[in-house]
Amino acid sequence: MLSGLGSAASTGRLASSAREPRLAALDERLQPFAAVLGVEQDGHIRLEASEGRSLALEPRAVGGGQRGLDAQRRPWVSSRLFGINSGKLVRRGSAGTRETKMAHAESQQTADTELLHQLGYRQELHRRISGFTNFAVSFTVISILAGTLTSYYIGFANGGPIIMSWGWPFVALMCLVVALAMAELASAMPTAGGLYYWSSKLGSPAWGWFTGWFNLAGLTIATAAVGYGLAIFAVALGNLWLPGTITTTSTTIFIFYAILLVIGGVVNMFGISPVAIINNVSAWWHVTGTIIAAAVLIIVPSHHQSVAFVFTKTLNASGFSGHGFSSLIFWFVIGIGLLQAQYTIGGYDASAHMSEETHNASRKAARGVWTSVAWSGLFGWILLLAVTFAVPDVKGTLAAGAFDVQYIWQRALGSGWAEFLLFVVVVAQFFCANADITASSRVLWALSRDKAVPFHRRLHLVNRWGAPAVAVWVIVIFDILWMLPTFWNATIGYLVATSISVIALYGAYAMPIALRLRQGTRFRPGAWSLGRHHIWIDSLALTWIGIITILFIMPVTPDGIPFRAGFSWTVANYAPLTMITFILLIGGWWVLSARHWFNGPVAQGSPEELRALDSPASAAVLSAVADGTDARAATDPGLTAGDE
């Protein structure tokens, strides 16, 4: 797309005396074409000449030599030399100076806004986060110090140590394939709606409708699962600090869960700036915390399990028969155990949902999607191997259930080190829950912007800090209510939440990937593209999503098999029942009502109108209105027709 215009200039190359005559000639040739009309879908910049003529500037770098205008009157100009500044095409000065850096930043900001206008939206959210912060959001949502540990018992009981040593890297590789397919889409269409927008544009409003709702459900329930896992670890830490006061009952866990989610909601009220700082800290906290935890688990324990135990030991505590690789039922049990890794490595579409707040989003949001998965896979594997080598005994670890990691650390390290590592993990998991609230609220806000959810007027409101305040609190309150079944069976309630989040989230991933595969060469890529490799990458991603969807709707214990003697609802995997109900609700809504009025993403105006609304003068007027009594009008002035 347009990101080439934001490439850094090289002082030596620009100042080269050998090139100055060519640059002077280029300046003279482009002088009449100064006014920037807008950015076309293919990334060309449309310029207007004083005499009414126009041409398209292709923002791509040239390797050398002088090139003039081609048959289409398009000057092929090095993007290292030119950018957009204050609506004008300008040649860059000497790199490294304060003026050049400021001009470069303004140029990229303008380019991002222009691209968003072409996609049909105003720049309502504050574009303040860097590529690293965008990566940090998804890296935090994945959170190797959260999912790997809170769901450790799922893998240990359903497959054993081999799930950590072999299952994790295998699933991480499959997730990376899915992430690469997603990254190409994020680059082509960097909007907060993300998957929903992609499906609408590549398919139809119906595709967008189901993708958006699946994405919202997956992220929202993943937030609930992460928050509940955080509460389990926070209660375990509190029990070590205040054993007579804080108990490990389901009631205590739920109270902690609700309080921690409310705190996350409050943090998200102050816009993207504090969230960006927290996510930057979180990325380093996760990396440093993982290295420290692995080092402690390697150095401190007086006894470690053997290499054979970690890489070849199999366990089956699911209740199903079958042990060893010769049993087909055991392979099914292993499939259930893979939920630990699959649940952890999810939510990396958060980078796409933050694209309207990211500089140079066409490149950096795409990079954030796949690099967050790659680094999480590596550091998560290191952490899991360290924990598994430190397992004191199999029987006690299995008996500890959801508190198995705490059991391992207390027995292997002693209370002091266990408390220290639990503190590191609890902080990381809070970062993760906070980032999940951020991502979920952006999806809900984007859907409300396009009138795809009830009460969309309210949900689309943005407060004075640029945060989608109502959307944030809807997510928090819904998630608190969603985990009420954990009062009856905390283990099954948490496992079902992880299953639903994976099925819904990856179902939402599958739809735009399938549509992109169907489009073939008609697809118009952005600054980051898979090229011809998209065929096998998209196909493999869709195959894997199909496999995990089937696996995670299956019963997880024999007593959870419907119509079987001994069946009990307390251990039933109600993920399929919940997903069927969810599909019937949104499907019925579509058939009976939404298909008559929902037309997919709603353009807030033409690029010219949006450019005028986002101009500094217009922004000042809107800011004044927002500080007055009619804040609602400030979020979408003049563009609410048909909102009733």
N, C-alpha and C positions, 0 to 999 in steps of 0.2 A: 504494500500500500504506500503510505507516505513516509514511512520511517526513515527511508534513505536520506531525506532532507535533514534529518537530525543527526547525521553522522558527524563525528568530531573532525575538525580540520587539522591538518598538519602544518605547523608554522613553516617548517623548512620547505615543504613542497609548494605552499602558497606563495612564499616570498621569493621563490626561485626566479632569478632574473631571466632565465631562458623562457619562462612561461609567461612573464608579464605582458609581452606584446600580444599573445593570444588572448589573455584575459581582458586587455584593453579593447581588443576587437570584439570580444564577446559582450562586454559591457555596452559598447556602442550599438551592437545588433539588437540587444534586448531592451535598450532604453525606452523605445516607444511602448513596450508591453510591460507596464509597471503595475497596473491595478489587478489584484488577484480576485477573480470572479468566484472561484470555488474549487473543490477537489472532486474529480470524477471518480466513479466507482472503481475504475481500473488503476487509480492512483495518480493519473495525470492532473496537473494543475492548470486550470483554465485561466488564461490571461486576457486582458482587454486592452486594446490599443486606443489611443486618443481619437483616431479617425474611425472608430467603430469596428475595426477588425479585431479578431481574436485568434489565438492559437493555443495549443496544448503543450505544456512543458513536461517532458517525461522525467520524473525524479529518479534517475538511475546514474550511477557513476560510470565514467568512461575511463578506459585504461590508459589512454594517451593519444596524442595526435589531435589535430583540429578537425572538428566536424561541423558542417554548416546545417542548414535547414534541409530536411528530407522532403519527399513529395507531399507529405501531409502538413507541411509548414511547421514541423516540430523540431526545435533545436535540441540536440542531444547534449545536455549540459551536465557537467560533473556535480552531483549532489553534495560533494565535499566543498564546493565553492559557493553554492547559492542556497538560500533558504527564504522563508517568509518572515517578515518582521513588520508588525503593525499594518498588516494587510498589503504590504508591498513586497515585490521580489527584490532581494538584496544579495550582493556578493559579500561573502564573509571576509572579515579583516584578519588580523594576526591572531592565531589561536593563543589562548593562555591569558589574554588580557581580560580585565573585569568587564569591559564593554562587550567584547565578543561573547563571553560566557552568558551575559545577560541577554544579548541579542539571540544567542543560540537557544536559550531557555524559552524566550518569548516565541521564537520561531516554531519550536516543537509544540508549545502549548497551543499556538494558533493552528498548527497542522492537525493536532489531535481533535480540537474543537471542530475544525472544518470537516474532518472525516465523520465525526459524530453527527454533524448536520446532514451529511449525505445519507446517513443511515436513518434520518428522520427525527432526531432528538436534539433538545437543547442541552447545554452543559449546566445541569442543575446541581449535581453533586460536585464537590470541590476536588479538582484534579491536583493532588498534592503528594502522591506517593510515587516512589521510585521503583525501578525494576526489582531491586533487592527486596523492598517491602512487599511488592506483589508476590514474589516467590515466598517470602516469609509467611504471608497469610495462608497459602496452601500448605506449606511445610508445617505450620502450626495446626491447621485443621486436621491434617493427617496425624500429627503428634505421635511419634514413636515412643514417647514416654507415657502416652495415654493408652491407646488401643492395644499395643503389644503386651502391656502388663495387666490392664483391667480385664482383658479377655484371654489371658494366659491359660486359665483353667479349661477353656473350651478346647484349645489345642492339646493340652497335656492329657486330658481325659479321653479325647477322641483321636487317638493316633500315637500320642506320647512324644518323646523327644525328637523323633524324626520330623514332626510337624515344624519344629523350630529350625532344625538344621537343613532340611530339604524342602519342606512345604513353603516356608517363608520366601526363600529366593525364587522359587518357581512362580508363586503368586505375584511377587513383586515384578518379575519379568513380564507376566501377562498384563499386569496393571500398567506397566510402562508402554506396552503396545497400545492399550486403550488411550493413555494420556497423549501419545504422539498423534493419534487420530483426532483427539479433542483439540490439541494445540493448533493444528492447521485451521480448524474452524474458528478458534478464538482469534487468530490473526486476521482472518478474512472479515469477521464481523465483531469487533470489540465493543460490545454493549453490556450493560448491567444485566439485561435479560438473558444473555448467554445462550444456553441450549434452546430455550423457548423461542428466541428470536431466530436462531439458525434454522430450526425445524419449520418455522412459519415461512421463511424466505426460500428455503430449499424445497419445501413440500407444499403445504396448504395451511389455512387456519386450523383445521382439525388436527394436523400433526403438531402445530404449535400449542394448541390447547392441552393435549395429553402430555406432551413433553414438559410443558411448564408446570402442570400439576404434579407429575411424577417427580420432577426436580425439586419442587417445593416440599413435597412430602418426604423425600429422601433426606434432604438437608435438615429439615426441621426435626425429624425423628432421630437422625444422627446426633443432633445437638442434645436431644434428651438422653440418648445412650451415653454420650461423652460426659454429660453432666452427672449422670448417675454413677458412672465409673469414678469420676472425680470425688463424689460424695463417699463412696466406699473407701477410697484411699484416705480421704480427709478424716473419716471416722476412725479408721485404723490408727492413723497418726495421733488423733485426739485421745484414743484409748490408751496409747503408750504414755502420753503426757499426763492424762488425768483418768487413770483406770477406774477410779471410784465414781466418776461423774459422767463420763462419756462411754456408753455401752455400744455394742455392735449389733443392735437390733434393727429390724427393718424400719421401725418408726424413726429411730435416730438417723438412719441413713437418709430417709425421705426428707426429714427436716433440714438436714445439711444440704441436700440436693436443692430444695426450694430456695434456701437462703443464698446459696452460691449462684444460682441462675439469676436471681434478682440483682445481685451485685454486678454480674455481667451485663444485665440490662442497663443499669445505671451508667456503667463505663461507656456503653455504646450511645448514650445520650449526647455526648460531647463531640460528635462528629468524627471525621477520619483522622485528625491530627493525633489525639491520644491513642487511638486504635493503632495507627501506624507505628508510633513509638513502642507500644507494647509488643506488636508483632515483630519489630526489629530485634528487641530484647529477647523475645521468645525464640527466634531462630538460633541465636547464639546460646541461649539457655539450653535448648534441646541438644545441640551439638556438644557443648561443654559438659552438660549433665550426663549424656550418654557415655562420653569418654571417661568421666570420673566414676560413674557407676560400674562400667566394665572393668576399670582398673582396680577398684575396691573389691569387686567380686573375684578378681583373679589373684590379688595379693593377700587379702585378709583371711579368707577361710583356711582352716588347717587341713581340710579334706575337700577334694574335688572328684566329680564323677569322671570316668574314663572317656577317652575319645570314642570307644565302641558304644558306650551308653548314649552319648549325645547324638551320634550319627547313625546308629543302627537299632537302638532300643524302640520297641513298639509297645503300646498300651491300648487297652480297650476297656474303659470304665463306663461305657455308654449304656450297658445293659443288653445290647445286641450281642448275639453269639458271633463267634469267628475271631481268630487270632492269627496274625501272620499274613504275609502277602499272598499265600495260596488260597485265602478265603475271599470270595467276592463280597461278602457282607463286610469284611474288614476294610475293603477298598471304599465302600460306602461310608464307613465310619471315618476314614481318613478324609473323605470329602467334606463331612461335617466339620472336622477339625480345621480345615482350610478357612473356615469362617473367621478364625482369629486374624489371619493375615488379610483376608479380603475386606473385612470390616475396617481394619486399621487403615489400609491404603485406599481411602475414598475421600470424596469431598474436595479433590484438587481442582474441580471446576470453580472453586472460590476465586482463583486468579482471573478467570473470565468475568465473573460477576463484579470484580473490582476494577475492570478495565476502564470504566468511565472516570475513575479516580486515579488512573495510572498514566504517567508520562510515557510517550512513545508506545502506546498500548498495543499497536499491531505487532510489534516485536516482543515487547517485554511481558505482556500477558500470556502470549503463547509460550515463551520461555519459562515463565513461572509455572505453567501447567505441568510440563514434562520434567523439568529439573527437580521440582518438589518431590515427585515420585521416585526419581533416580536416587537422590540423596537419602530419602526416607528408607528406601529399600536397603541401601548399604548400611546406614547407621542402625536401623532396626535389627538387621541380622546380627551385627556385632553385639548389641544389647541382649538379644535372645540367647545367643550362644553363651554369653557370660552368665546369665541367670541359670541356664540349664546345667552348665558345668557345676554350679553351686548347689544344686538340689541335694538336700541332706538325706532324704529317704523318700521313696515313691509312695508308700502307704500314707504317711503324714501329709504329704503334699496333696494327694487326692482328697483326703479327708477335710482339708482346709477349704476346699471349694473356691469361692470367689476371693477368699483371703489367702490364696496359695502363695502369691509373691511375698506378702508380708511374712508368712510362715517361713519361707525359704530364707529371707534376709535375717529374720530373728535367730533362726537356728544356725545359720552359716556365719553370720557377722556379729551377733550380739545386739543388744537393744540400742546401744549408742549409734553404731553405724546404720542400723535399720531405721532409726528415727531420722538420721541425716538424709539417707536416700529417699525415704518417704516424703520428707519436706521438699526435696528437689523435684520429685515426681508430682506432688500435689500442686506446686506452683506451675509446672509445665502443663498439667491438665487443666488448670484454671485458664491459662493462656489459650489452650485449645478450645475450651467451652466458649470463651469470649469471642474467638475468631469464628466459631460456628454460628453464634448469634449474629455476628456481622454479616456473614455470607448469606444466611437464611433470610435475614431482613432485607437484603438487597434484592433477592429473588422475589419476595413478596411485594416489595416496593415497585420493581420493574413490571410485575404482572398487574398491579393496581394502576400503573401509568397507562397501560393498554386496556384497562377496564375489564380484566379477565377474572376478577375476584369480587365477591360482595363487598359493599362499603368502600369501593375503590377510591372515592373522594377523600375519605378520612385516611385511608392507608397510604395515600400518595403524599400526605403532608410531610414537609421537611422543616425541622425547627431552625432556630437562629444559628446553630452550629453546623448546619448542613447535614443533619442526621435524620433518617426516616423514623421518627420517634414512635409513631403509632405502630408501624410494622414491627419494630423491635419488641414492644410490649405484647403484641399479639403472639409473637413467637415464644416469648418467655412464659406467658400464662398457659398457652396450649401445651407446652412441654411439661410444665408442672402437672397438669391434669393427666397427660398421657401416661405418666409413670405410676399412677395410682394402683394398677394391678400388682405392683411389686410388694404391696402389703400382704398379699396372699402367697406369692412365691417369687422372691427377689431374683433367684437365679434364672428361672424360666422367663420372667418379665424382662430381664436385661438381655437374655439371649434372643428373645423375639424382637426386641427393639433393634438389635444389631442386624437381625435377618431382614426385617422390613426396610431398614435404611439402605442395606446393600441392594435388595431387589428393586426398590423404587429409584434409587440413585443411578444404578447401572442401567435400569430400564430407560431412564431419561437420557443417559449417555448413548444408548444404542440407536435411538430414533434419528438424531441428526447425523450420526455416522453412517447409518444405512442410506439416508437420503443423499449424503455426499457421494457415497459409492455409486448410487444410481445415476447421479449427475455426470460422472465421468469427466470428460474434457470440457463440459459446459460450466463446470465449477470455476469461479474466479477467485484464485487464492490471494492472500494478503502478502505481507512482507516475509512471512515464515511459511514455507510450503514443503510438503512431502514429495512433490513431483510425482513421478510414475510409481513410486513405492507405495502410494496410498492404496493401491488395489489389494496387495497382500496384507498390509497393516490393517486396513479397515475390515477385511474379511476375517482375519484372525481375531481381531477385537470383538466382532459380533459373535463369533463362535464361542469365545470364552464367556461372554456375557450370557449366552444361552445356557451354557453348562452350569454356571453358578446360580442362575435363577431357578433351575430345576432342583439343584442340590439343597438350597436353603429354604424351600417350602416343604421339605420332607420332615417326617417326625424325627425327633432327636433322641427319643427313648422308646422302648417297646410299649410301655404303658401309654404312650402318646399316640399310638396308632388307632384311629377311629374304628369302631365296630369290632374291636378285638377285646377278648376277655381281659379284664383288669384295666381297661381304658380309664384315664382320669384327666379331667380338664386342667387340673393343677400342674400337670407336666406336658400338656399338649402344646405343640407349636401352632399358635393361632395366627402366625404370619400369613398363611394362605387365605384363611377366612377374612382377615383384615384387608388384605390386598384385593380379594374378590369384591368385598363390600365397597372399598375405595373406587375400584374400576367401575362398578355398577353406578355409584353416585355421580362420578364425573362424566361417565358415558351417558347416563340417563339425562343429566343436565344438558349435555351437548345435543342429544337427539331431540329433547323436548323444547329446549329454549335457546341455548347458546349459539347453535348453528345459524339461527336467524339474525343474530346481531353481532356476533363476534367475528371480526375480520382480520385477526392477527394483530401484529404491531401497528399502533396508531401513530402516524406521523404527526408531530406537533406543529408542522408547518413546512413550507418549502425551504430549501437551503438558504435562500435570500432572506426569508422572513425570520428564520432561526438566527441567522447571522446578525440581523438587526436587533433581535431580542437579547442576544448575548453580547452586544456591543457595550463598552464601558458606560456610555451614557444611560442606556437602558438598564444596565445592572444597578446603577446608582438609584434609579427610580424604584426598581423592584426592591432594593434593600431598604429604602425608606418606607415602602408599603409594608414590608415584612416586620419592621420595627413598630408599625402602627397596629391598628385593630384588625385589619383585613389580611392576616398572614396567609390565609388559604389562597387568596387570589394571587399572592406573590409567587406561589409555587408553580402556577400554570396560567398566567394571565392571558385572557383572550382565547384560550384554547380548550375551553371546557364545554363546547357545544356537544350536545348528545350525551352529556354525562348523567342525565336523569334516567 
